[in-house]
Amino acid sequence: MSEGLDTVIGGSLVDEARADACFRLGCDSEKAGDRLSALQSFREAVEHGGKPEHMHRLAYLLDLLGEEDEAIDVYDAALQTGTPRLQTLVNLGVLYEDRGDYVKAEYVLRQVIDSSPNHDRANLFLKDVQASTGMFIEEDIDPIGGGPDGILDIPVTDFELSVRARNCLKKMQIRTLRDLVRVTEAELNSYKNVGDTTVTEIKQMLSSKGLRLGQDMSGGPRLRQEDIEEFVSRGISEQTLGMPIAVLNLSVRSRKALQMLGIHSLGELAARTEAELLGVKNFGQTSLDEIREKLAEHGLGLRTLD
């Protein structure tokens, strides 16, 4: 087929050259900050071409503009092309999760993981989806080994790290290798002033010990037994601790911040400090006040340091 030649596929007129031109125009408008013009151009690109990448960009922009229902429809249409991008699947899974449709969310995210088992965002969001029905509790047996005198209990201060890396771990309340391997790369990247250099430095240090970030995520313990016992001693039931974050009806910004930290239940949230939450990018005092207020409705509060 010659360039610009119209063809009819499935009864719809397809003009790839025009579709590509509309898509480029939409990208230019988006870069200029004119989202409404970009939206119109992306719509025309999809109408005249139906390429997966055009659909993905249209759906993404619709989501940003709050048009979630239409965004889901467009993402679904992109999946029907047979060659969807992994990011299309991830974004669709997140939208399903936000709507509380956890079955569809898990189905979509598992498609990503089946294709790319180490996909950080897909694994992170899948953990959040699975946690919506309960709470992960640490088992008596450490999932990655090491007794009280084992390597996991070595303080991170014993290793040669840059000042920035040390300060980062200190602010995150990470004291030992055991604490560090419970953190995912996505969580580490979510903290302010943490760049690729710092993350790479920490990953290399762990690798030298045969460890990695997020190593015990597959087992999923997020709330320690000692934390649970402390809460129960204060009259808070395990049922309350196990409630999913969704019951708080948080704003999008607050919810996304908790996802980045891998926080899935009220108990996990109450085990965090204000400083830890404020360390997340784009998380400010307004979001902190919202979370404190919502936790108080369930008789909970954020952890305070002695």
C-alpha positions as CSV (number, residue, x, y, z in Angstrom):
1,M,0.0,0.0,0.0
2,S,1.4,3.4,-1.0
3,E,1.9,6.1,1.7
4,G,-1.3,8.0,2.3
5,L,-3.5,5.6,0.5
6,D,-6.8,5.0,2.2
7,T,-7.9,1.5,2.9
8,V,-11.0,0.0,4.4
9,I,-10.5,-2.4,7.3
10,G,-13.6,-3.8,9.1
11,G,-15.8,-1.2,7.4
12,S,-13.8,1.8,8.8
13,L,-11.9,4.2,6.6
14,V,-8.2,4.2,7.6
15,D,-5.8,6.9,6.6
16,E,-2.5,6.2,8.3
17,A,-0.7,9.3,7.1
18,R,-3.5,11.5,8.4
19,A,-3.6,9.6,11.7
20,D,0.1,10.1,12.2
21,A,-0.1,13.8,11.3
22,C,-2.9,14.2,13.9
23,F,-0.9,12.3,16.5
24,R,2.1,14.5,16.0
25,L,-0.1,17.6,16.2
26,G,-1.5,16.3,19.5
27,C,1.9,15.7,20.9
28,D,2.9,19.2,20.1
29,S,-0.2,20.6,21.7
30,E,0.4,18.6,24.8
31,K,4.0,19.8,25.1
32,A,2.6,23.3,24.8
33,G,0.2,22.7,27.7
34,D,-2.9,22.8,25.5
35,R,-4.5,19.5,26.6
36,L,-7.9,20.2,25.1
37,S,-6.4,20.7,21.6
38,A,-4.2,17.6,22.2
39,L,-7.3,15.6,23.1
40,Q,-9.0,16.6,19.9
41,S,-6.0,15.7,17.8
42,F,-5.6,12.3,19.5
43,R,-9.3,11.6,18.9
44,E,-8.8,12.3,15.2
45,A,-5.7,10.1,15.1
46,V,-7.5,7.2,16.6
47,E,-10.5,7.8,14.3
48,H,-8.4,7.7,11.2
49,G,-5.8,5.0,12.2
50,G,-6.6,3.1,15.3
51,K,-2.9,2.4,16.1
52,P,-2.3,1.1,19.7
53,E,0.2,3.9,20.5
54,H,-2.4,6.5,19.4
55,M,-5.1,4.8,21.6
56,H,-2.7,4.6,24.5
57,R,-2.0,8.4,24.4
58,L,-5.6,9.3,24.0
59,A,-6.6,7.1,27.0
60,Y,-3.8,8.4,29.1
61,L,-4.9,12.0,28.5
62,L,-8.5,11.2,29.1
63,D,-7.5,9.8,32.5
64,L,-5.5,12.9,33.3
65,L,-8.6,15.0,32.5
66,G,-10.8,12.9,34.8
67,E,-12.7,11.1,32.0
68,E,-12.0,7.6,33.5
69,D,-15.0,5.8,31.8
70,E,-13.9,6.8,28.3
71,A,-10.3,6.2,29.2
72,I,-11.1,2.6,30.1
73,D,-13.1,2.2,26.8
74,V,-10.1,3.4,24.8
75,Y,-7.6,1.2,26.7
76,D,-9.9,-1.8,26.1
77,A,-10.0,-0.9,22.4
78,A,-6.2,-0.9,22.3
79,L,-6.2,-4.4,23.8
80,Q,-8.4,-5.6,21.0
81,T,-5.7,-4.7,18.4
82,G,-3.7,-7.7,19.7
83,T,-0.5,-5.8,20.2
84,P,-1.1,-3.6,23.3
85,R,1.8,-1.9,25.1
86,L,2.6,-3.2,28.6
87,Q,2.0,0.3,29.9
88,T,-1.5,0.2,28.4
89,L,-2.3,-2.9,30.5
90,V,-0.7,-1.4,33.6
91,N,-2.7,1.9,33.3
92,L,-5.9,-0.1,32.7
93,G,-5.3,-2.2,35.7
94,V,-4.8,0.9,37.9
95,L,-8.1,2.4,36.6
96,Y,-9.9,-0.8,37.4
97,E,-8.4,-0.8,40.9
98,D,-9.4,2.8,41.5
99,R,-13.0,1.8,40.6
100,G,-12.9,-1.1,43.0
101,D,-13.1,-3.7,40.2
102,Y,-10.3,-5.8,41.7
103,V,-11.0,-9.0,39.6
104,K,-10.5,-7.1,36.3
105,A,-7.5,-5.2,37.8
106,E,-5.8,-8.4,38.8
107,Y,-6.6,-10.1,35.5
108,V,-5.0,-7.3,33.5
109,L,-2.0,-6.8,35.7
110,R,-1.2,-10.6,35.6
111,Q,-1.0,-10.3,31.9
112,V,1.8,-7.8,32.3
113,I,3.6,-10.0,34.8
114,D,3.2,-13.1,32.7
115,S,5.0,-11.2,29.9
116,S,7.5,-9.3,32.1
117,P,7.8,-11.0,35.6
118,N,10.0,-8.2,37.0
119,H,7.8,-5.3,35.9
120,D,8.1,-3.1,39.0
121,R,4.9,-1.1,38.7
122,A,2.7,-4.1,37.7
123,N,4.0,-6.1,40.7
124,L,3.5,-3.1,43.0
125,F,-0.1,-2.5,41.9
126,L,-0.9,-6.2,42.0
127,K,0.2,-6.4,45.6
128,D,-2.2,-3.4,46.3
129,V,-5.1,-5.2,44.5
130,Q,-4.5,-8.4,46.4
131,A,-4.2,-6.6,49.7
132,S,-7.7,-5.1,49.3
133,T,-9.2,-8.3,50.7
134,G,-6.9,-8.6,53.8
135,M,-3.6,-8.0,55.5
136,F,-0.2,-9.5,55.2
137,I,1.2,-10.6,58.5
138,E,4.9,-11.5,59.1
139,E,5.4,-15.2,59.7
140,D,7.6,-16.6,62.4
141,I,10.0,-17.8,59.8
142,D,11.9,-15.1,57.9
143,P,11.2,-15.5,54.2
144,I,14.7,-14.7,53.3
145,G,16.6,-16.2,56.2
146,G,19.0,-14.9,58.7
147,G,18.7,-15.2,62.5
148,P,19.4,-12.4,65.0
149,D,23.1,-12.6,64.2
150,G,22.6,-13.1,60.5
151,I,23.5,-10.7,57.7
152,L,20.1,-9.2,57.6
153,D,20.5,-7.7,61.0
154,I,23.7,-5.8,60.0
155,P,23.1,-2.0,60.3
156,V,23.2,-0.2,57.0
157,T,25.7,2.3,58.6
158,D,28.3,-0.5,58.6
159,F,28.5,-0.2,54.8
160,E,30.4,2.4,52.7
161,L,27.6,4.5,51.3
162,S,27.6,8.2,50.2
163,V,26.3,10.8,52.6
164,R,23.2,11.3,50.4
165,A,22.4,7.5,50.5
166,R,22.9,7.4,54.2
167,N,20.6,10.4,54.8
168,C,18.0,8.9,52.5
169,L,17.9,5.6,54.5
170,K,17.9,7.5,57.8
171,K,14.8,9.5,56.8
172,M,13.1,6.3,55.6
173,Q,13.7,4.7,59.1
174,I,15.8,2.0,57.4
175,R,18.3,0.8,60.0
176,T,19.3,-2.8,58.9
177,L,19.7,-4.8,55.7
178,R,16.4,-6.5,56.8
179,D,14.6,-3.2,56.6
180,L,16.3,-2.3,53.3
181,V,15.3,-5.5,51.4
182,R,11.7,-4.9,52.3
183,V,11.7,-1.7,50.3
184,T,11.0,-1.9,46.5
185,E,12.9,0.2,44.0
186,A,9.6,2.1,43.3
187,E,9.4,3.0,47.0
188,L,13.0,4.2,47.1
189,N,12.5,6.3,44.0
190,S,9.4,7.9,45.5
191,Y,11.4,9.7,48.1
192,K,12.5,13.3,47.7
193,N,16.1,13.9,46.7
194,V,16.6,10.2,45.7
195,G,18.1,10.0,42.2
196,D,19.2,7.2,40.0
197,T,22.8,7.5,41.3
198,T,21.7,6.8,44.9
199,V,19.4,4.0,43.9
200,T,22.2,2.4,41.8
201,E,24.6,2.7,44.7
202,I,22.2,1.0,47.1
203,K,21.4,-1.8,44.6
204,Q,25.1,-2.5,44.1
205,M,25.8,-2.7,47.8
206,L,22.9,-5.2,48.2
207,S,24.0,-7.2,45.2
208,S,27.5,-7.6,46.7
209,K,25.7,-9.4,49.6
210,G,23.5,-11.5,47.4
211,L,20.5,-9.4,48.2
212,R,18.1,-7.1,46.2
213,L,15.5,-4.4,46.8
214,G,12.0,-5.8,47.4
215,Q,13.4,-9.3,48.0
216,D,10.7,-10.4,50.4
217,M,7.8,-8.8,48.5
218,S,6.7,-12.2,47.1
219,G,6.0,-13.3,50.7
220,G,4.3,-10.1,51.3
221,P,4.7,-9.4,55.0
222,R,4.1,-5.8,55.5
223,L,3.0,-5.5,59.2
224,R,5.1,-7.2,61.8
225,Q,3.6,-9.3,64.6
226,E,5.1,-7.0,67.2
227,D,3.3,-4.0,65.6
228,I,0.0,-5.9,65.7
229,E,0.5,-6.8,69.4
230,E,1.2,-3.1,70.2
231,F,-2.0,-2.0,68.4
232,V,-4.1,-4.7,70.1
233,S,-2.7,-3.7,73.5
234,R,-4.1,-0.2,72.8
235,G,-7.6,-1.7,72.1
236,I,-7.4,-1.7,68.3
237,S,-8.8,-4.9,66.8
238,E,-6.9,-7.0,64.1
239,Q,-10.0,-6.6,62.0
240,T,-9.5,-2.8,61.9
241,L,-5.8,-3.2,61.2
242,G,-6.6,-5.4,58.3
243,M,-9.0,-3.1,56.6
244,P,-7.9,-2.0,53.1
245,I,-6.8,1.6,52.4
246,A,-9.8,1.9,50.1
247,V,-12.1,2.3,53.1
248,L,-10.6,5.7,53.8
249,N,-11.8,7.2,50.5
250,L,-8.6,9.2,50.1
251,S,-7.9,11.7,47.3
252,V,-6.0,10.5,44.3
253,R,-2.8,12.2,45.4
254,S,-2.9,10.6,48.8
255,R,-3.8,7.2,47.4
256,K,-1.0,7.2,44.9
257,A,1.5,8.2,47.6
258,L,0.5,5.2,49.7
259,Q,0.7,2.9,46.6
260,M,4.3,4.1,46.0
261,L,5.1,3.2,49.6
262,G,3.5,-0.2,49.3
263,I,0.9,0.5,52.0
264,H,-2.2,-1.6,51.6
265,S,-4.0,-1.7,55.0
266,L,-4.9,0.6,57.9
267,G,-2.4,-1.2,60.1
268,E,0.4,-0.7,57.7
269,L,-0.4,3.0,57.4
270,A,-0.6,3.5,61.2
271,A,2.8,1.9,61.5
272,R,4.3,4.8,59.5
273,T,5.5,8.2,60.7
274,E,4.6,11.6,59.4
275,A,8.2,12.1,58.3
276,E,8.0,8.9,56.2
277,L,4.9,10.1,54.4
278,L,6.2,13.6,53.9
279,G,9.3,12.1,52.3
280,V,7.3,11.0,49.3
281,K,7.4,13.2,46.2
282,N,4.3,15.4,45.7
283,F,3.0,14.6,49.2
284,G,2.4,17.7,51.3
285,Q,0.8,18.9,54.5
286,T,-2.7,18.9,52.9
287,S,-2.4,15.1,52.1
288,L,-0.9,14.5,55.6
289,D,-3.8,16.2,57.3
290,E,-6.3,14.2,55.2
291,I,-4.7,10.9,56.2
292,R,-4.6,11.9,59.9
293,E,-8.2,12.8,59.8
294,K,-9.3,9.6,58.0
295,L,-7.3,7.4,60.4
296,A,-8.8,9.1,63.4
297,E,-12.2,8.1,62.2
298,H,-11.1,4.5,62.8
299,G,-9.4,5.2,66.1
300,L,-5.9,5.2,64.6
301,G,-3.1,7.6,64.2
302,L,0.4,7.7,62.6
303,R,3.3,6.3,64.6
304,T,5.3,8.7,66.7
305,L,9.0,8.3,67.5
306,D,10.0,8.0,71.1
